[in-house]
Amino acid sequence: MFDLFMSAIAALNTNVLWGVPMVVLMLGTGVFLLIVTRGVVFTRFNVVMRYTTKTLFQRADASEAGEGTISPFQAVCTALAATLGTGNIVGVALAVATGGPGSIFWLWLSALAGMVIKFCEVTLSVAYRTRNERGEIVGGPMYYISRGLGLGWLAMLFAAFGFLASFGIGASVQANSLAGSVNATFGVPLPVIGAVVALLAGLVLIGGITRIAQITEKLVPFAAIFYLLGAAAVLVVNAAEIPAAIAHIFRDAFTGTAATGGFLGATVMYACRVGMSRGVFTHEAGMGSAPIAHASADTDHPARQGLWGTFEVFLFFDTIVMCTITGLVIITSGLWHADPMMSEGAMSSAAFGQSIPGGQYIVTVGLMLFAFATLIAWYYYGEKCVEYLFRRAPAAARVAVRVYQVAYVAMVFAGCVTNLDVVWEFADCFNGLMAIPNLIALIALSPVIRRLAADFFRDPDRRRPKDTDYDGVLVFRDK
C-alpha cells in the first residue's frame, strides 16, 4: 500500500506539480504579470540595477529608512540562502543529464518569467505585511492572500504546505546532501556530521530572523564567490569548448538531443519541461517562499524591495549566473552523456576534478556552505508558516514554534544519517502545492501590483515617508 501511495505521489510530481501543467501555469503567470506591469522590470532595468548594485553594502540612512527588521541586502541574502542550495549544483547536472544541454535554454526562459513573478510577489509581501504579537514584522503569501483577497482558508493551505515543505527541502534534503558530500570526500562518519550540523543550526535558529540574516549576508556572498571562482577556473581550462557548448544549448533547445554514448536522448518538450522545472527549483519564483524573507526588509516602498526580487533571479548568483556557469562546466566536460549510471552530485564533482587539481573539493565545500545556508533560511519560512497557522492563539503559537524548532533540528540530524528518497518525493510535492495558492493570489491581486509598480516607477528617486498609502493600496501600519 505504501509503495502504491509513493507511486501516486511520484506520478503527481512528474505529471502535474513539476510537469507540463506547472510549466504552463508558471510561464503563463509570468507573461500575464509582464503585461499587467507593462514590462517595467525590463523596460526600466536600469532602475533595477541602480537601486540594487549601488546599495549592496550601504547602510540605510535613518531619515530615509522605511519599516523593517533587516536591511534589503540581508533580506535578499536570506532569500538567496534558501534558493542557493543543491539545486544550483546538483539540479543543473540533473537537468543536463536528463534533458540535454537544451534544458539550459529553457532554464533561462524560466528565469526571465521568474524575474517578473519575483518582483510581483515580493512587492505584495511588503505591501501587506504586518506585525506579530512580539512586534516583529512578518509577511508573505499567507498575508497577502488573507489581507488582500480575504481568503483565509487559502492562506492557511499555503502556510500548511510551507510548513510541511520546510522539513523536506529545507531540513532533511539539504542536510543529507551536505553530509553525503562531506562523508564521500573526507570520510567523516555521518552521525558526527549530523551532530555538528544540528548543533550549529540550533545555535543560529534560536536567534530568529536577525541572526539568520546576519549569518546569510556573510555566508551567501562568500560561498557564491568561492564556487564561482572555482567554476571560472574550470572554464578557463575548457575555454576552447565553450563556444561549442553554447551552440549546443541553443541548438538542442529546439531540436532535442540524439542518443550519444550512454545518454538516451531528449525531445524538445522534455528538455523544455526539465529546464523550466529545474529553473523554478533554483530561483523559487512563484513558490512564495522568498517573499517571507523579503517582507522583513527595511524599505520605504513595496516595489523598491521588489527590485531586489528581480535582481536576485537575474544577476545575484542565482539562475542566470550560477546555473549557467554550472551547466557550462558540465557540458564542456563531456560527462553529461558519458555514464548514465553516474549520479548528478558525482557528475558535478567529476566535471570540476578532471579539469583542475582538487576541483572536486570546490563542489564539496560549495555544497556544504550552500546546504547549510538553505536549511537555516528555510527554517525561518517554516516558522512563519507555523506562526500563521496558530496566529489566533498567541500562547499556542509560542509553544508550536518551540516544538517546530526542536523538530526541525532533529530532522536536520536525521537527514544526515538516513536515506531520503521518500523525503525527496514529498518535498517536491509540497513545493509544488505551495506554488498553486501563491500563483492564484498573484493573478487575482494583479491590479494592486499594477498600481504599486506604476506609483513607484513614476518617481523611483523619491523617498516615501512612513505609513504611506500607495495609490490607494492599503499597506503596512506600525500599530
C-alpha positions as CSV (number, residue, x, y, z in Angstrom):
1,M,0.0,0.0,0.0
2,F,2.8,2.4,0.9
3,D,4.6,1.7,-2.4
4,L,1.4,2.4,-4.3
5,F,0.9,5.7,-2.4
6,M,4.5,6.7,-3.2
7,S,4.0,5.8,-6.8
8,A,1.0,8.1,-6.9
9,I,3.0,10.9,-5.3
10,A,5.8,10.4,-7.9
11,A,3.3,10.5,-10.7
12,L,1.7,13.6,-9.3
13,N,5.1,15.3,-9.2
14,T,6.2,14.2,-12.6
15,N,2.9,14.8,-14.5
16,V,1.3,17.8,-12.7
17,L,3.2,19.6,-9.9
18,W,6.5,19.6,-11.7
19,G,5.3,18.6,-15.1
20,V,3.9,20.4,-18.1
21,P,0.8,21.9,-16.2
22,M,3.1,23.6,-13.7
23,V,5.4,24.8,-16.5
24,V,2.4,26.3,-18.4
25,L,0.9,27.8,-15.3
26,M,4.3,29.4,-14.2
27,L,5.2,30.7,-17.6
28,G,1.6,31.9,-18.3
29,T,1.6,33.8,-15.0
30,G,4.9,35.4,-15.8
31,V,3.6,36.5,-19.2
32,F,0.4,37.8,-17.7
33,L,2.2,39.8,-15.0
34,L,4.6,41.1,-17.6
35,I,1.6,42.6,-19.5
36,V,-0.1,43.9,-16.3
37,T,3.1,45.7,-15.2
38,R,3.8,46.8,-18.7
39,G,7.2,45.1,-18.5
40,V,8.7,47.6,-16.1
41,V,11.3,45.2,-14.8
42,F,12.8,45.0,-18.4
43,T,12.0,48.5,-19.7
44,R,13.3,50.1,-16.5
45,F,16.0,47.6,-15.9
46,N,18.4,50.4,-15.4
47,V,16.4,51.4,-12.3
48,V,16.6,47.8,-11.0
49,M,20.3,47.7,-11.3
50,R,20.8,51.2,-9.9
51,Y,18.9,50.6,-6.7
52,T,20.4,47.3,-6.0
53,T,24.1,47.2,-7.1
54,K,24.9,50.6,-5.6
55,T,23.3,49.8,-2.2
56,L,24.6,46.3,-1.8
57,F,26.7,47.1,1.2
58,Q,25.4,50.5,2.2
59,R,23.6,51.1,5.5
60,A,20.3,52.9,5.0
61,D,20.1,56.5,6.3
62,A,17.7,56.6,9.2
63,S,15.8,59.5,7.7
64,E,15.2,57.5,4.5
65,A,14.5,54.1,6.0
66,G,11.1,52.6,6.0
67,E,9.7,49.9,8.3
68,G,11.6,46.7,8.6
69,T,13.7,44.4,10.8
70,I,16.6,43.8,8.5
71,S,18.3,45.6,5.6
72,P,17.3,45.0,2.0
73,F,20.6,43.3,1.3
74,Q,20.1,41.0,4.3
75,A,16.6,40.1,3.1
76,V,17.9,39.2,-0.4
77,C,20.7,37.1,1.1
78,T,18.3,35.3,3.3
79,A,16.1,34.6,0.3
80,L,19.1,33.5,-1.7
81,A,20.3,31.3,1.1
82,A,17.1,29.3,0.6
83,T,17.5,29.1,-3.2
84,L,21.3,28.6,-3.5
85,G,21.3,25.0,-2.5
86,T,21.8,21.7,-4.1
87,G,19.6,22.8,-7.0
88,N,22.2,25.1,-8.4
89,I,24.8,22.4,-8.5
90,V,23.1,19.0,-8.5
91,G,19.9,20.3,-10.0
92,V,21.6,21.7,-13.1
93,A,23.5,18.5,-13.5
94,L,20.2,16.6,-13.4
95,A,18.7,18.9,-16.0
96,V,21.6,18.5,-18.4
97,A,21.9,14.7,-17.8
98,T,18.2,14.1,-18.4
99,G,17.1,16.9,-20.7
100,G,20.3,17.5,-22.6
101,P,22.1,20.8,-23.0
102,G,19.0,22.4,-24.4
103,S,17.4,22.3,-21.0
104,I,19.7,25.2,-20.0
105,F,18.0,27.5,-22.6
106,W,14.6,26.7,-21.1
107,L,16.1,27.3,-17.6
108,W,17.0,30.8,-18.8
109,L,13.4,31.3,-20.1
110,S,12.1,30.3,-16.7
111,A,14.4,32.9,-15.1
112,L,13.0,35.6,-17.3
113,A,9.5,34.8,-16.2
114,G,10.8,34.4,-12.7
115,M,12.2,38.0,-12.7
116,V,8.7,39.3,-13.2
117,I,7.0,36.9,-10.8
118,K,9.5,37.5,-8.0
119,F,9.2,41.3,-8.4
120,C,5.4,40.9,-8.0
121,E,5.3,38.5,-5.1
122,V,8.0,40.5,-3.1
123,T,6.1,43.7,-3.8
124,L,2.9,42.3,-2.5
125,S,4.6,40.7,0.5
126,V,5.9,44.1,1.7
127,A,2.6,45.9,0.9
128,Y,0.5,43.5,3.0
129,R,3.0,42.8,5.8
130,T,2.0,43.3,9.4
131,R,3.4,42.8,13.0
132,N,3.0,39.7,15.0
133,E,2.3,39.7,18.7
134,R,6.1,40.1,19.5
135,G,6.2,43.2,17.4
136,E,8.2,41.5,14.6
137,I,7.3,42.5,11.0
138,V,6.0,39.5,9.1
139,G,4.6,38.9,5.7
140,G,4.5,36.5,2.8
141,P,1.8,34.9,0.6
142,M,-0.3,33.9,3.5
143,Y,-0.7,37.5,4.5
144,Y,-1.4,38.9,1.0
145,I,-3.8,36.1,0.4
146,S,-5.7,36.8,3.6
147,R,-5.4,40.6,3.8
148,G,-5.5,41.2,0.1
149,L,-8.0,38.6,-1.1
150,G,-9.8,37.8,2.2
151,L,-9.4,34.1,1.6
152,G,-8.3,32.9,4.9
153,W,-8.7,29.2,4.0
154,L,-6.4,29.6,1.0
155,A,-3.8,31.3,3.2
156,M,-4.0,28.5,5.7
157,L,-3.4,26.0,2.9
158,F,-0.3,27.8,1.8
159,A,1.0,28.0,5.4
160,A,0.4,24.3,5.9
161,F,2.2,23.4,2.6
162,G,5.1,25.7,3.5
163,F,5.4,24.2,7.0
164,L,5.5,20.7,5.6
165,A,7.9,21.5,2.8
166,S,10.4,23.0,5.2
167,F,11.1,19.6,6.8
168,G,11.8,18.2,3.4
169,I,13.6,20.6,1.1
170,G,14.8,22.8,4.0
171,A,16.0,20.4,6.7
172,S,16.4,16.8,5.6
173,V,17.3,17.1,2.0
174,Q,19.9,19.9,2.5
175,A,21.4,18.1,5.5
176,N,21.6,14.8,3.5
177,S,23.3,16.5,0.6
178,L,25.8,18.2,2.9
179,A,26.6,15.0,4.9
180,G,26.8,12.8,1.9
181,S,29.3,15.2,0.2
182,V,31.5,15.6,3.3
183,N,31.4,11.8,4.0
184,A,32.4,10.9,0.4
185,T,35.2,13.5,0.2
186,F,36.7,13.5,3.7
187,G,35.4,10.2,5.2
188,V,33.8,11.8,8.3
189,P,31.2,9.5,9.8
190,L,27.6,10.5,9.1
191,P,26.5,10.6,12.8
192,V,29.4,13.0,13.6
193,I,28.4,15.3,10.7
194,G,24.8,15.2,11.8
195,A,25.6,16.1,15.4
196,V,27.8,19.1,14.3
197,V,25.4,20.4,11.7
198,A,22.4,20.1,14.0
199,L,24.2,21.9,16.8
200,L,25.3,24.7,14.5
201,A,21.8,25.0,13.1
202,G,20.2,25.2,16.5
203,L,22.6,27.9,17.6
204,V,21.7,30.0,14.6
205,L,17.9,29.4,14.7
206,I,17.3,30.5,18.3
207,G,18.4,34.0,17.2
208,G,15.4,34.4,14.8
209,I,15.5,36.4,11.6
210,T,18.0,38.9,12.9
211,R,20.7,36.2,13.5
212,I,19.7,34.3,10.4
213,A,20.1,37.5,8.3
214,Q,23.5,38.3,9.9
215,I,24.8,34.8,9.0
216,T,23.4,34.7,5.5
217,E,24.7,38.1,4.5
218,K,28.2,36.9,5.1
219,L,27.8,33.2,4.2
220,V,26.0,33.6,0.9
221,P,28.4,36.0,-0.9
222,F,31.4,34.1,0.4
223,A,30.0,30.7,-0.7
224,A,28.9,32.0,-4.1
225,I,32.2,33.8,-4.9
226,F,34.2,30.7,-3.8
227,Y,32.2,28.4,-6.0
228,L,32.1,30.8,-9.0
229,L,35.9,31.4,-8.9
230,G,36.4,27.7,-8.9
231,A,34.0,27.2,-11.8
232,A,35.6,30.1,-13.7
233,A,39.0,28.4,-13.3
234,V,37.5,25.2,-14.8
235,L,36.0,27.2,-17.7
236,V,39.4,28.9,-18.4
237,V,40.9,25.4,-18.8
238,N,38.0,24.3,-21.0
239,A,37.8,27.7,-22.8
240,A,38.1,26.1,-26.3
241,E,35.0,24.0,-25.7
242,I,32.7,26.9,-24.5
243,P,31.6,28.2,-28.0
244,A,30.5,24.6,-28.9
245,A,28.8,24.2,-25.6
246,I,26.8,27.4,-26.1
247,A,25.9,26.4,-29.6
248,H,24.8,23.0,-28.3
249,I,22.5,24.7,-25.7
250,F,20.7,26.8,-28.4
251,R,20.5,24.0,-31.0
252,D,19.2,21.3,-28.7
253,A,16.6,23.6,-27.1
254,F,14.7,23.4,-30.4
255,T,15.9,20.0,-31.9
256,G,16.3,17.8,-28.9
257,T,19.4,15.7,-28.2
258,A,20.1,12.5,-30.1
259,A,21.3,9.4,-28.2
260,T,25.0,9.6,-27.6
261,G,27.1,7.1,-25.6
262,G,25.1,6.3,-22.5
263,F,22.8,9.2,-22.9
264,L,19.3,8.2,-24.0
265,G,18.4,11.4,-25.8
266,A,15.8,14.0,-25.1
267,T,12.9,15.5,-27.0
268,V,12.3,19.3,-27.2
269,M,9.3,19.0,-25.0
270,Y,11.2,17.0,-22.4
271,A,14.1,19.4,-22.4
272,C,11.6,22.3,-22.0
273,R,9.9,20.6,-19.0
274,V,13.1,19.7,-17.3
275,G,14.7,23.1,-17.8
276,M,11.7,25.0,-16.7
277,S,11.1,22.9,-13.6
278,R,14.7,23.0,-12.6
279,G,14.7,26.8,-13.1
280,V,11.7,27.1,-10.7
281,F,13.5,24.9,-8.3
282,T,16.6,27.1,-8.3
283,H,15.1,30.6,-8.2
284,E,11.8,29.6,-6.4
285,A,9.9,32.4,-8.2
286,G,6.2,31.6,-7.9
287,M,6.6,29.2,-4.9
288,G,6.0,32.1,-2.5
289,S,8.9,31.2,-0.1
290,A,11.3,34.1,-0.7
291,P,8.7,36.8,-0.1
292,I,8.5,35.7,3.5
293,A,12.1,36.8,4.0
294,H,11.7,40.0,1.9
295,A,8.7,41.1,4.0
296,S,11.1,41.9,6.9
297,A,13.2,44.3,4.8
298,D,13.6,47.9,5.8
299,T,12.3,49.8,2.8
300,D,10.2,52.8,2.0
301,H,8.1,51.3,-0.8
302,P,6.9,47.8,-1.6
303,A,8.1,48.0,-5.2
304,R,11.6,49.1,-4.2
305,Q,12.1,45.8,-2.4
306,G,10.5,44.1,-5.4
307,L,13.6,45.3,-7.4
308,W,15.7,43.1,-5.2
309,G,13.5,40.1,-6.1
310,T,14.2,40.7,-9.8
311,F,17.9,41.3,-9.1
312,E,18.0,38.0,-7.1
313,V,16.8,35.9,-10.0
314,F,18.7,37.7,-12.8
315,L,22.2,38.5,-11.6
316,F,23.0,37.9,-8.0
317,F,24.5,34.4,-8.1
318,D,21.3,32.5,-8.9
319,T,19.7,31.2,-12.1
320,I,21.3,33.3,-14.8
321,V,24.8,33.4,-13.4
322,M,25.3,30.3,-11.2
323,C,23.2,27.8,-13.1
324,T,24.7,28.9,-16.4
325,I,28.2,28.5,-15.2
326,T,27.5,25.1,-13.7
327,G,25.8,24.0,-16.9
328,L,28.8,25.1,-19.0
329,V,31.2,23.3,-16.7
330,I,29.2,20.0,-17.1
331,I,28.7,20.4,-20.8
332,T,32.3,21.2,-21.6
333,S,33.5,18.3,-19.5
334,G,31.5,15.8,-21.8
335,L,30.5,13.8,-18.7
336,W,26.8,14.6,-19.2
337,H,26.4,11.8,-21.7
338,A,29.4,9.6,-20.7
339,D,27.9,7.4,-18.0
340,P,24.2,7.0,-17.4
341,M,24.8,5.4,-14.0
342,M,26.7,8.4,-12.6
343,S,24.8,10.4,-10.0
344,E,24.3,14.1,-10.5
345,G,26.4,15.0,-7.5
346,A,29.2,12.8,-8.7
347,M,28.9,14.3,-12.2
348,S,29.4,17.8,-10.8
349,S,32.4,16.8,-8.7
350,A,34.0,14.8,-11.6
351,A,33.5,17.7,-14.0
352,F,35.4,20.0,-11.7
353,G,38.0,17.4,-10.7
354,Q,39.0,16.4,-14.3
355,S,39.8,20.0,-15.2
356,I,41.7,21.3,-12.2
357,P,43.6,19.5,-9.4
358,G,41.4,19.2,-6.3
359,G,38.4,20.5,-8.3
360,Q,36.1,18.1,-6.6
361,Y,36.7,19.8,-3.3
362,I,35.2,23.0,-4.7
363,V,31.9,21.2,-5.2
364,T,32.1,19.6,-1.7
365,V,32.8,22.9,0.1
366,G,30.2,24.7,-2.1
367,L,27.6,22.1,-1.3
368,M,28.4,22.3,2.4
369,L,28.1,26.1,2.5
370,F,25.0,26.3,0.3
371,A,23.2,23.5,2.0
372,F,23.7,25.0,5.5
373,A,22.6,28.4,4.3
374,T,19.5,26.8,2.8
375,L,18.5,24.9,5.8
376,I,18.6,27.9,8.2
377,A,16.7,30.1,5.7
378,W,14.0,27.5,5.2
379,Y,13.6,27.2,9.0
380,Y,12.5,30.9,9.0
381,Y,10.0,30.2,6.3
382,G,8.6,27.2,8.2
383,E,8.5,29.2,11.5
384,K,6.5,32.0,9.9
385,C,4.1,29.4,8.4
386,V,3.6,27.8,11.9
387,E,3.1,31.1,13.4
388,Y,0.4,32.0,10.9
389,L,-1.4,28.7,11.5
390,F,-1.6,29.5,15.2
391,R,-2.0,33.3,14.9
392,R,-5.4,33.4,16.7
393,A,-3.9,31.7,19.8
394,P,-0.7,33.5,20.8
395,A,0.1,31.2,23.6
396,A,-0.3,28.1,21.5
397,A,1.7,29.8,18.7
398,R,4.7,30.2,21.0
399,V,4.6,26.6,22.0
400,A,4.1,25.4,18.4
401,V,7.1,27.4,17.3
402,R,9.3,25.9,20.0
403,V,8.1,22.4,19.1
404,Y,8.8,23.1,15.5
405,Q,12.3,24.4,16.3
406,V,13.2,21.2,18.1
407,A,11.6,19.0,15.4
408,Y,13.4,20.9,12.7
409,V,16.8,20.5,14.3
410,A,16.0,16.8,14.8
411,M,15.1,16.5,11.1
412,V,18.5,18.0,10.2
413,F,20.2,15.3,12.2
414,A,18.0,12.6,10.7
415,G,18.7,13.9,7.2
416,C,22.4,13.5,7.7
417,V,22.2,9.8,8.6
418,T,19.3,8.4,6.6
419,N,18.3,7.7,3.0
420,L,15.9,10.3,1.8
421,D,14.4,9.1,-1.5
422,V,10.9,9.2,0.0
423,V,11.5,12.6,1.6
424,W,12.6,14.0,-1.8
425,E,9.2,13.0,-3.3
426,F,7.3,14.6,-0.5
427,A,9.4,17.8,-0.7
428,D,8.8,18.2,-4.4
429,C,5.1,17.6,-3.8
430,F,4.7,20.2,-1.1
431,N,6.9,22.7,-3.0
432,G,4.6,22.4,-6.0
433,L,1.5,22.7,-3.8
434,M,2.9,25.9,-2.3
435,A,3.0,27.5,-5.7
436,I,-0.7,26.9,-6.6
437,P,-2.3,29.3,-4.0
438,N,0.5,31.8,-4.5
439,L,0.1,32.0,-8.2
440,I,-3.7,32.3,-7.8
441,A,-3.1,35.3,-5.5
442,L,-0.6,36.9,-7.9
443,I,-3.2,36.8,-10.7
444,A,-6.1,37.9,-8.5
445,L,-4.1,40.8,-7.0
446,S,-2.6,41.9,-10.3
447,P,-4.5,45.3,-10.2
448,V,-2.8,46.0,-6.9
449,I,0.6,45.1,-8.4
450,R,0.0,47.3,-11.3
451,R,-0.8,50.3,-9.1
452,L,2.2,49.8,-6.9
453,A,4.5,49.4,-9.8
454,A,3.1,52.5,-11.5
455,D,3.3,54.5,-8.3
456,F,7.0,53.6,-7.7
457,F,8.3,53.9,-11.3
458,R,6.7,57.4,-11.8
459,D,9.4,58.7,-9.5
460,P,11.7,56.0,-8.2
461,D,14.1,58.6,-6.7
462,R,11.5,59.9,-4.3
463,R,11.7,58.5,-0.8
464,R,8.2,57.9,0.7
465,P,7.5,58.7,4.3
466,K,6.4,56.1,6.7
467,D,2.8,54.9,6.9
468,T,2.0,55.9,3.3
469,D,-0.8,54.6,1.1
470,Y,0.5,53.9,-2.4
471,D,-2.1,54.9,-5.0
472,G,-5.0,53.7,-2.8
473,V,-3.4,50.4,-1.8
474,L,-3.6,49.5,1.9
475,V,-0.1,48.9,3.2
476,F,1.7,48.2,6.5
477,R,0.8,50.3,9.6
478,D,3.0,50.4,12.6
479,K,0.3,49.9,15.1
